Amino acid sequence: MKRSISLTGRRSQRGQGMTEYIIIVALIAIAAIGVFTFFGGTVRGQAAGIAKELSGQSATQSINRAKNQANSAQSEADKTKGMDAYKNK
């Protein structure tokens, strides 16, 4: 009888640990989505520039696009935002 009680306790602890890992993974995913939203255009522009350079083409346009996206992301990050500006985005 005591043995079955201890197994039940272990199962609930395993479930709790799994729930904590799921919450951590969800928070990391949300943070990654936020970072990609701000810097996605920059990363795409840089990746396009690298691909063009590797193929022997000029990547000046892609590099300039990446710079413009980076400047746009920086100006957006510099803005002071509060809860009142949440709806306005």
Buried (B, 14 or more C-beta within 10 A) or exposed (E): EEEEEEEEEEEEEEEEEEEEEEEEEEEEEEEEEEEEEBBEBBBBBBEBBEEBEEEEEEBEEBBEBBEEBBEEBEEEEEEEEEEEEEEEE
